């Protein structure tokens, strides 16, 4: 059954590409994942994101180290009888609050990184989208398919528009 589905899909796609000239439609493809790796602004944005991530991870590790040091001192003081029950209770609440703050900071790291990624990439993606649309209009493409997701089973040679989009954006090979 699967073999028939593959053959059927292949025939349909071959028919679409064979009929394309007769219908006056022009199809193009772009591997967006690979293309975006080639865009210098994306590479710079990724460097910025990695630097931010490193700073936040170090800050998190520093908080955890301070917590662990404070927790260990409290444990030793408690075992050594240096703390009254009231002091132990107060210290336990303070440590619990500190632990919750660390947990919240860890969640915040992901949110801050996602927000920064969106902030950095939104204008770049708009620039790529604009160039892609201009290439489509200038070269008569009715459809440009993103093949990075692997949705197409057959792609005719010569349909990749990445070189044209690179040229439009001023990106050298």
Backbone as a chain_set.jsonl record, in Angstrom:
{"seq": "XXXXXXXXXXXXXXXXXXXXXXXXXXXXXXXXXXXXXXXXXXXXXXXXXXXXXXXXXXXXXXXXXXXXXXXXXXXXXXXXXXXXXXXXXXXXXXXXXXXXXXXXXXXXXXXXXXXXXXXXXXXXXXXXXXXXXXXXXXXXXXXXXXXXXXXXXXXXXXXXXXXXXXXXXXXXX", "coords": {"N": [[0.822, -1.192, 0.0], [1.93, 1.282, 0.795], [3.905, 1.601, -1.131], [2.385, 2.047, -3.408], [1.261, 4.487, -2.706], [3.522, 6.155, -2.657], [4.331, 5.959, -5.338], [2.052, 7.037, -6.571], [2.059, 9.658, -5.5], [4.479, 10.56, -6.539], [3.907, 10.471, -9.306], [1.845, 12.376, -9.435], [3.217, 14.712, -8.604], [5.199, 14.807, -10.602], [3.556, 15.209, -12.767], [2.517, 17.723, -12.175], [4.859, 19.302, -12.366], [5.484, 18.775, -15.012], [3.301, 19.805, -16.367], [3.495, 22.36, -15.695], [4.894, 24.332, -17.432], [2.998, 24.522, -19.48], [0.789, 25.593, -18.24], [1.755, 27.993, -17.546], [2.73, 28.468, -15.056], [5.186, 28.937, -12.573], [7.365, 27.29, -10.484], [9.255, 27.393, -7.473], [11.889, 26.543, -5.155], [13.093, 26.606, -1.794], [15.411, 25.986, 0.68], [14.868, 26.825, 3.664], [16.023, 26.555, 6.21], [18.745, 25.946, 5.764], [19.391, 28.143, 4.19], [19.01, 30.334, 5.971], [21.102, 29.899, 7.737], [23.186, 30.837, 6.273], [22.925, 33.554, 6.171], [24.481, 36.483, 7.081], [23.608, 38.274, 9.14], [21.994, 36.631, 10.698], [23.845, 34.849, 11.701], [25.331, 36.632, 13.304], [23.34, 37.389, 15.11], [22.932, 34.942, 16.376], [25.395, 34.661, 17.668], [25.211, 36.772, 19.502], [23.015, 35.842, 20.983], [24.086, 33.485, 22.098], [26.083, 34.579, 23.716], [24.514, 36.037, 25.523], [23.103, 33.918, 26.672], [25.22, 32.539, 27.908], [25.977, 34.432, 29.857], [23.639, 34.533, 31.427], [23.444, 31.874, 32.297], [25.78, 31.692, 33.805], [25.173, 33.537, 35.819], [23.007, 32.2, 36.966], [24.322, 29.881, 37.89], [26.013, 31.066, 39.789], [24.115, 31.983, 41.641], [23.07, 29.523, 42.484], [25.347, 28.402, 43.637], [25.814, 30.197, 45.767], [23.458, 29.697, 47.211], [23.789, 26.948, 47.843], [26.086, 27.079, 49.444], [25.155, 28.645, 51.571], [23.058, 26.988, 52.45], [24.486, 24.702, 53.258], [26.012, 25.77, 55.359], [23.942, 26.461, 57.102], [22.935, 23.907, 57.636], [25.105, 22.724, 58.982], [25.338, 24.459, 61.197], [22.87, 23.991, 62.388], [23.035, 21.236, 63.004], [25.141, 21.396, 64.743], [24.051, 22.612, 66.887], [23.982, 25.366, 67.044], [21.928, 27.014, 66.408], [18.812, 28.38, 67.384], [15.474, 26.986, 67.748], [13.675, 28.826, 66.615], [15.381, 30.381, 65.031], [16.231, 28.388, 63.249], [13.838, 27.801, 61.964], [13.255, 30.272, 60.752], [15.485, 30.543, 59.07], [15.117, 28.293, 57.445], [12.776, 29.022, 56.083], [13.744, 31.262, 54.711], [15.685, 30.047, 53.086], [14.042, 28.41, 51.564], [12.55, 30.311, 50.172], [14.621, 31.495, 48.726], [15.357, 29.33, 47.114], [13.038, 29.006, 45.558], [13.167, 31.424, 44.191], [15.456, 30.986, 42.65], [14.527, 28.884, 41.048], [12.517, 30.269, 39.648], [14.105, 32.113, 38.321], [15.492, 30.405, 36.611], [13.419, 29.586, 34.887], [12.85, 32.058, 33.834], [15.121, 32.589, 32.359], [14.834, 31.094, 29.962], [12.568, 32.359, 28.877], [13.542, 34.982, 28.545], [15.587, 34.52, 26.702], [14.125, 33.575, 24.504], [12.591, 35.845, 23.942], [14.593, 37.699, 23.294], [15.679, 36.412, 21.065], [13.529, 36.568, 19.285], [13.371, 39.346, 19.08], [15.825, 39.924, 17.836], [15.723, 38.383, 15.456], [13.333, 38.988, 14.077], [13.437, 41.434, 12.44], [15.361, 40.583, 10.604], [14.215, 38.328, 9.413], [12.079, 39.578, 8.194], [13.408, 41.052, 6.279], [14.48, 38.969, 4.715], [12.08, 37.824, 3.842], [11.043, 39.926, 2.324], [12.988, 40.092, 0.279], [12.676, 37.549, -0.838], [10.034, 37.68, -1.811], [10.376, 39.711, -3.718], [12.146, 38.432, -5.482], [10.466, 36.384, -6.36], [8.455, 37.855, -7.679], [9.974, 39.248, -9.649], [10.983, 37.147, -11.133], [8.872, 35.659, -11.969], [7.679, 33.612, -10.391], [5.05, 31.649, -9.213], [4.688, 30.041, -7.073], [6.675, 29.29, -4.26], [8.263, 26.831, -2.612], [9.059, 25.761, 0.652], [11.56, 23.624, 1.325], [12.796, 22.664, 3.541], [11.422, 21.337, 5.52], [10.949, 18.921, 4.416], [8.675, 18.211, 2.982], [8.193, 17.859, 0.27], [8.339, 15.337, -2.164], [9.594, 15.151, -4.553], [11.746, 17.221, -6.353], [12.392, 19.299, -8.937], [15.427, 19.893, -10.709], [17.03, 23.068, -10.715], [15.084, 24.629, -9.568], [15.64, 25.869, -7.229], [15.638, 28.802, -5.461], [17.395, 30.062, -3.829], [20.016, 31.119, -4.611], [19.208, 33.417, -6.028], [17.833, 34.876, -4.071], [19.886, 35.269, -2.238], [21.538, 36.919, -3.808], [19.796, 39.118, -4.13], [19.734, 40.013, -1.513], [22.304, 40.788, -1.194], [24.22, 38.99, -0.325], [27.205, 37.329, -0.445], [28.424, 34.357, -2.011]], "CA": [[0.0, 0.0, 0.0], [2.811, 2.432, 0.886], [4.586, 1.721, -2.419], [1.424, 2.67, -4.313], [1.129, 5.89, -2.301], [4.731, 6.849, -3.102], [4.269, 6.041, -6.801], [0.986, 7.973, -6.892], [2.535, 11.003, -5.171], [5.509, 10.882, -7.533], [3.237, 10.74, -10.579], [1.145, 13.648, -9.306], [4.202, 15.794, -8.611], [5.799, 14.858, -11.931], [2.543, 15.812, -13.636], [2.472, 19.157, -11.866], [6.032, 19.954, -12.928], [5.426, 18.61, -16.463], [2.245, 20.666, -16.871], [3.828, 23.723, -15.278], [5.099, 25.286, -18.524], [1.761, 24.685, -20.239], [-0.111, 26.453, -17.48], [2.407, 29.269, -17.32], [3.082, 28.62, -13.653], [6.586, 28.663, -12.296], [7.555, 26.884, -9.099], [10.613, 27.481, -6.952], [12.097, 25.943, -3.838], [14.098, 27.21, -0.927], [15.652, 25.291, 1.95], [14.976, 27.992, 4.543], [16.935, 26.289, 7.338], [20.117, 26.096, 5.256], [19.55, 29.52, 3.738], [19.164, 31.241, 7.11], [22.45, 29.715, 8.296], [24.121, 31.568, 5.415], [22.69, 34.995, 6.293], [25.416, 37.006, 8.093], [22.903, 38.86, 10.276], [21.529, 35.527, 11.544], [25.031, 34.369, 12.434], [25.633, 37.617, 14.357], [22.283, 37.27, 16.122], [23.204, 33.716, 17.143], [26.531, 34.956, 18.556], [24.653, 37.587, 20.589], [22.185, 34.971, 21.822], [24.964, 32.592, 22.86], [26.726, 35.391, 24.756], [23.488, 36.302, 26.539], [22.848, 32.648, 27.359], [26.372, 32.268, 28.78], [25.88, 35.347, 31.006], [22.519, 34.121, 32.278], [23.791, 30.588, 32.907], [26.766, 31.978, 34.854], [24.435, 34.172, 36.915], [22.252, 31.107, 37.607], [25.276, 29.048, 38.622], [26.442, 31.839, 40.958], [22.997, 31.944, 42.598], [23.009, 28.163, 43.033], [26.517, 28.217, 44.501], [25.549, 30.945, 47.006], [22.419, 28.959, 47.923], [24.369, 25.717, 48.388], [26.982, 27.467, 50.544], [24.303, 29.08, 52.682], [22.35, 25.806, 52.919], [25.446, 23.837, 53.972], [26.334, 26.431, 56.629], [22.753, 26.325, 57.953], [22.872, 22.511, 58.068], [26.149, 22.509, 59.994], [24.956, 25.213, 62.394], [21.736, 23.298, 62.985], [23.535, 19.985, 63.597], [26.038, 21.755, 65.839], [23.286, 23.219, 67.979], [24.256, 26.803, 67.099], [20.713, 27.761, 66.072], [17.605, 28.108, 68.178], [14.384, 26.526, 66.872], [13.117, 29.97, 65.89], [16.359, 30.72, 63.99], [16.174, 27.315, 62.263], [12.605, 27.979, 61.201], [13.428, 31.476, 59.933], [16.483, 30.214, 58.052], [14.486, 27.344, 56.521], [11.879, 29.805, 55.215], [14.582, 32.087, 53.833], [16.277, 29.155, 52.086], [12.962, 27.981, 50.673], [12.269, 31.464, 49.307], [15.765, 31.623, 47.82], [15.265, 28.223, 46.158], [11.956, 29.348, 44.632], [13.675, 32.51, 43.341], [16.356, 30.354, 41.677], [13.662, 28.172, 40.097], [11.875, 31.285, 38.815], [15.156, 32.668, 37.454], [15.751, 29.409, 35.561], [12.331, 29.706, 33.914], [12.994, 33.375, 33.227], [16.212, 32.505, 31.373], [14.263, 30.646, 28.693], [11.69, 33.413, 28.372], [14.372, 36.1, 28.11], [16.284, 34.114, 25.478], [13.145, 33.543, 23.414], [12.241, 37.23, 23.626], [15.751, 38.3, 22.617], [15.766, 35.77, 19.742], [12.484, 37.177, 18.463], [13.769, 40.739, 18.871], [16.928, 39.963, 16.88], [15.436, 37.732, 14.184], [12.168, 39.525, 13.377], [13.791, 42.307, 11.306], [16.126, 39.813, 9.616], [13.248, 37.507, 8.677], [11.313, 40.496, 7.349], [14.301, 41.361, 5.157], [14.514, 37.766, 3.874], [10.758, 37.709, 3.237], [10.948, 40.971, 1.292], [13.836, 39.674, -0.838], [12.043, 36.373, -1.443], [8.873, 38.155, -2.581], [10.887, 40.437, -4.88], [12.658, 37.415, -6.409], [9.3, 35.715, -6.938], [7.816, 38.767, -8.631], [10.879, 39.556, -10.756], [11.27, 35.952, -11.923], [7.628, 35.032, -12.378], [7.306, 32.432, -9.598], [3.742, 31.683, -8.578], [4.83, 29.302, -5.819], [8.01, 28.915, -3.786], [8.058, 25.874, -1.535], [10.151, 25.577, 1.615], [11.85, 22.184, 1.348], [13.528, 22.297, 4.758], [10.606, 20.42, 6.317], [10.907, 17.632, 3.743], [7.325, 17.902, 2.55], [8.138, 17.509, -1.144], [9.005, 14.071, -2.477], [10.352, 15.342, -5.78], [12.031, 18.609, -6.656], [13.133, 19.385, -10.193], [16.644, 20.701, -10.667], [16.855, 24.417, -11.217], [13.969, 25.335, -8.932], [16.109, 26.495, -5.991], [15.73, 30.255, -5.608], [18.341, 30.601, -2.834], [21.015, 32.025, -5.196], [18.576, 34.696, -6.38], [17.527, 35.6, -2.832], [21.198, 35.716, -1.742], [21.936, 38.056, -4.634], [18.898, 40.224, -3.807], [20.1, 40.504, -0.179], [23.713, 41.195, -1.201], [25.031, 37.994, 0.379], [28.114, 36.658, -1.37], [28.574, 32.907, -1.779]], "C": [[0.872, 1.264, 0.0], [3.524, 2.669, -0.442], [3.663, 2.424, -3.415], [1.258, 4.153, -3.997], [2.322, 6.7, -2.792], [4.695, 7.032, -4.612], [3.221, 7.075, -7.212], [1.437, 9.415, -6.654], [3.578, 11.453, -6.182], [4.9, 11.227, -8.871], [2.534, 12.091, -10.534], [2.13, 14.814, -9.361], [4.87, 15.928, -9.969], [4.833, 15.508, -12.911], [2.475, 17.314, -13.422], [3.648, 19.874, -12.509], [6.058, 19.834, -14.446], [4.411, 19.564, -17.065], [2.561, 22.135, -16.586], [4.048, 24.667, -16.453], [3.816, 25.549, -19.305], [0.799, 25.626, -19.538], [0.477, 27.831, -17.226], [2.745, 29.509, -15.862], [4.532, 28.22, -13.45], [6.721, 28.393, -10.8], [9.018, 27.041, -8.725], [10.685, 26.822, -5.592], [13.161, 26.72, -3.086], [14.195, 26.364, 0.333], [15.917, 26.388, 2.975], [15.962, 27.772, 5.695], [18.381, 26.5, 6.901], [20.369, 27.541, 4.861], [19.803, 30.459, 4.912], [20.518, 31.102, 7.78], [23.484, 30.522, 7.526], [23.989, 33.087, 5.545], [23.575, 35.546, 7.416], [24.726, 37.58, 9.333], [22.389, 37.783, 11.229], [22.694, 34.983, 12.352], [25.388, 35.325, 13.571], [24.597, 37.549, 15.481], [22.523, 36.041, 16.99], [24.386, 33.901, 18.085], [26.046, 35.763, 19.753], [23.826, 36.732, 21.549], [23.034, 34.034, 22.673], [25.67, 33.348, 23.986], [25.742, 35.686, 25.886], [23.212, 35.045, 27.348], [23.986, 32.341, 28.333], [26.329, 33.147, 30.031], [24.793, 34.886, 31.976], [22.809, 32.798, 32.985], [24.808, 30.813, 34.03], [26.082, 32.61, 36.067], [23.638, 33.119, 37.696], [23.176, 30.232, 38.446], [25.784, 29.754, 39.875], [25.364, 31.822, 42.039], [22.928, 30.569, 43.274], [24.168, 27.929, 43.994], [26.32, 28.949, 45.828], [24.512, 30.218, 47.859], [23.01, 27.722, 48.592], [25.29, 26.009, 49.569], [26.171, 27.851, 51.772], [23.556, 27.89, 53.298], [23.273, 24.911, 53.752], [25.818, 24.446, 55.318], [25.156, 26.28, 57.605], [22.642, 24.901, 58.484], [23.889, 22.235, 59.176], [25.809, 23.216, 61.301], [23.812, 24.517, 63.128], [22.193, 22.017, 63.68], [24.438, 20.26, 64.798], [25.335, 22.425, 67.001], [23.493, 24.716, 68.103], [23.013, 27.653, 66.826], [19.571, 27.381, 67.008], [16.526, 27.599, 67.212], [13.772, 27.658, 66.038], [14.062, 30.365, 64.747], [16.352, 29.662, 62.874], [14.959, 27.485, 61.36], [12.717, 29.18, 60.257], [14.378, 31.19, 58.775], [15.904, 29.257, 57.008], [13.537, 28.077, 55.564], [12.67, 30.664, 54.231], [15.2, 31.238, 52.711], [15.221, 28.663, 51.084], [12.618, 29.089, 49.68], [13.382, 31.625, 48.272], [15.719, 30.539, 46.738], [14.178, 28.504, 45.126], [12.388, 30.47, 43.672], [14.623, 31.961, 42.268], [15.543, 29.614, 40.616], [12.995, 29.151, 39.134], [12.885, 31.899, 37.843], [15.466, 31.706, 36.317], [14.668, 29.456, 34.486], [12.455, 31.017, 33.137], [14.093, 33.382, 32.161], [15.642, 32.138, 30.012], [13.381, 31.73, 28.072], [12.497, 34.586, 27.821], [15.112, 35.771, 26.817], [15.329, 34.081, 24.286], [12.769, 34.959, 22.976], [13.369, 37.912, 22.853], [15.899, 37.729, 21.209], [14.742, 36.404, 18.795], [12.857, 38.616, 18.11], [14.856, 40.839, 17.798], [16.526, 39.441, 15.498], [14.27, 38.337, 13.41], [12.553, 40.462, 12.227], [14.569, 41.564, 10.21], [15.174, 38.978, 8.766], [12.377, 38.368, 7.773], [12.119, 40.857, 6.1], [14.37, 40.183, 4.184], [13.179, 37.618, 3.14], [10.599, 38.713, 2.1], [11.764, 40.563, 0.063], [13.222, 38.492, -1.582], [10.852, 36.781, -2.309], [9.319, 38.908, -3.832], [11.42, 39.47, -5.928], [11.494, 36.717, -7.103], [8.648, 36.587, -7.999], [8.686, 39.001, -9.862], [11.107, 38.362, -11.676], [10.037, 35.141, -12.278], [7.253, 33.765, -11.637], [5.916, 32.634, -9.008], [3.797, 31.021, -7.201], [6.307, 29.094, -5.521], [7.785, 28.066, -2.546], [9.294, 25.824, -0.643], [10.392, 24.08, 1.752], [12.58, 21.752, 2.61], [12.754, 21.306, 5.615], [10.476, 19.049, 5.658], [9.531, 17.245, 3.254], [7.215, 17.478, 1.094], [8.917, 16.222, -1.392], [9.858, 14.172, -3.727], [10.533, 16.827, -5.996], [12.881, 18.632, -7.918], [14.369, 20.252, -10.011], [16.343, 22.083, -11.221], [15.709, 25.182, -10.593], [14.396, 26.074, -7.668], [16.329, 27.982, -6.218], [16.733, 30.874, -4.641], [19.404, 31.5, -3.468], [20.433, 33.394, -5.554], [18.281, 35.527, -5.135], [18.828, 36.112, -2.213], [21.648, 36.97, -2.484], [21.113, 39.288, -4.283], [19.277, 40.856, -2.452], [21.546, 40.975, -0.106], [24.618, 40.259, -0.433], [25.902, 37.289, -0.646], [28.252, 35.207, -0.993], [29.844, 32.579, -1.046]], "O": [[0.576, 2.215, -0.723], [3.726, 3.818, -0.838], [4.101, 3.29, -4.172], [1.131, 4.978, -4.903], [2.152, 7.813, -3.291], [4.988, 8.115, -5.119], [3.469, 7.894, -8.097], [1.225, 10.287, -7.498], [3.561, 12.6, -6.63], [5.331, 12.183, -9.515], [2.616, 12.866, -11.486], [1.904, 15.789, -10.078], [5.086, 17.043, -10.443], [5.246, 16.271, -13.784], [2.386, 18.083, -14.379], [3.475, 20.925, -13.126], [6.605, 20.711, -15.114], [4.628, 20.084, -18.16], [1.96, 23.035, -17.172], [3.434, 25.733, -16.478], [3.575, 26.674, -19.744], [0.073, 26.374, -20.191], [-0.214, 28.731, -16.749], [3.02, 30.643, -15.471], [5.033, 27.287, -14.077], [6.25, 29.167, -9.967], [9.909, 26.846, -9.552], [9.662, 26.574, -4.955], [14.006, 27.395, -3.674], [13.187, 26.063, 0.973], [17.054, 26.831, 3.137], [16.655, 28.703, 6.105], [19.152, 27.161, 7.597], [21.426, 28.099, 5.155], [20.71, 31.29, 4.857], [21.037, 32.072, 8.333], [24.54, 30.855, 8.064], [24.856, 33.824, 5.075], [23.443, 35.133, 8.569], [25.205, 37.392, 10.451], [22.353, 37.999, 12.44], [22.555, 34.691, 13.54], [25.71, 34.886, 14.675], [24.943, 37.642, 16.659], [22.336, 36.092, 18.206], [24.385, 33.356, 19.189], [26.423, 35.478, 20.89], [23.923, 36.877, 22.767], [22.731, 33.816, 23.846], [25.835, 32.817, 25.084], [26.094, 35.597, 27.063], [23.1, 35.102, 28.573], [23.735, 31.925, 29.464], [26.608, 32.676, 31.134], [25.001, 34.852, 33.189], [22.453, 32.627, 34.151], [24.709, 30.193, 35.089], [26.38, 32.255, 37.207], [23.6, 33.142, 38.926], [22.849, 29.884, 39.581], [25.967, 29.116, 40.912], [25.67, 31.664, 43.221], [22.749, 30.474, 44.488], [23.987, 27.323, 45.05], [26.618, 28.402, 46.89], [24.659, 30.128, 49.078], [22.762, 27.474, 49.772], [25.283, 25.289, 50.567], [26.476, 27.421, 52.884], [23.435, 27.795, 54.52], [22.887, 24.426, 54.815], [25.93, 23.729, 56.313], [25.355, 26.004, 58.788], [22.294, 24.7, 59.648], [23.573, 21.594, 60.178], [25.969, 22.647, 62.381], [23.799, 24.467, 64.358], [21.789, 21.742, 64.81], [24.497, 19.472, 65.742], [25.971, 22.768, 67.998], [23.211, 25.29, 69.154], [23.045, 28.872, 66.994], [19.397, 26.217, 67.368], [16.652, 27.762, 65.999], [13.397, 27.451, 64.884], [13.615, 30.649, 63.636], [16.455, 30.001, 61.695], [15.049, 27.33, 60.142], [12.315, 29.101, 59.096], [14.101, 31.555, 57.632], [16.177, 29.401, 55.816], [13.505, 27.777, 54.371], [12.306, 30.777, 53.06], [15.236, 31.647, 51.55], [15.503, 28.524, 49.894], [12.422, 28.831, 48.492], [13.118, 31.861, 47.093], [16.012, 30.813, 45.574], [14.383, 28.263, 43.937], [12.022, 30.468, 42.496], [14.6, 32.41, 41.122], [15.838, 29.708, 39.425], [12.919, 28.886, 37.934], [12.56, 32.17, 36.687], [15.68, 32.134, 35.183], [14.976, 29.374, 33.297], [12.196, 31.068, 31.934], [13.993, 34.107, 31.171], [15.935, 32.8, 29.016], [13.452, 31.979, 26.868], [12.178, 35.122, 26.76], [15.253, 36.623, 25.941], [15.684, 34.51, 23.188], [12.645, 35.234, 21.783], [13.123, 38.616, 21.874], [16.206, 38.461, 20.268], [15.057, 36.732, 17.651], [12.677, 39.049, 16.971], [14.816, 41.731, 16.95], [16.943, 39.996, 14.482], [14.225, 38.208, 12.187], [12.034, 40.296, 11.123], [14.443, 41.885, 9.029], [15.31, 38.926, 7.544], [11.98, 37.926, 6.694], [11.571, 40.953, 5.003], [14.323, 40.377, 2.969], [13.158, 37.32, 1.946], [10.076, 38.378, 1.037], [11.285, 40.677, -1.065], [13.247, 38.444, -2.812], [10.689, 36.276, -3.42], [8.71, 38.761, -4.891], [11.183, 39.653, -7.122], [11.542, 36.488, -8.311], [8.327, 36.115, -9.09], [8.193, 38.958, -10.989], [11.391, 38.536, -12.861], [10.152, 34.048, -12.832], [6.568, 32.912, -12.201], [5.638, 33.658, -8.383], [3.058, 31.389, -6.289], [7.093, 28.766, -6.41], [7.196, 28.515, -1.563], [10.427, 25.842, -1.125], [9.529, 23.35, 2.239], [12.946, 20.583, 2.737], [13.35, 20.523, 6.353], [9.953, 18.116, 6.268], [9.241, 16.056, 3.122], [6.253, 16.809, 0.716], [10.025, 16.049, -0.883], [10.756, 13.355, -3.932], [9.591, 17.605, -5.844], [13.965, 18.05, -7.955], [14.356, 21.222, -9.254], [15.494, 22.238, -12.098], [15.388, 26.282, -11.044], [13.608, 26.824, -7.093], [17.122, 28.373, -7.075], [16.904, 32.093, -4.634], [19.683, 32.566, -2.918], [21.104, 34.415, -5.397], [18.459, 36.745, -5.143], [18.884, 37.239, -1.722], [22.08, 37.95, -1.876], [21.66, 40.382, -4.151], [19.159, 42.067, -2.268], [21.975, 41.502, 0.92], [25.668, 40.672, 0.06], [25.394, 36.715, -1.609], [28.208, 34.851, 0.184], [30.116, 31.41, -0.775]]}, "num_chains": 1, "name": "protein.A"}
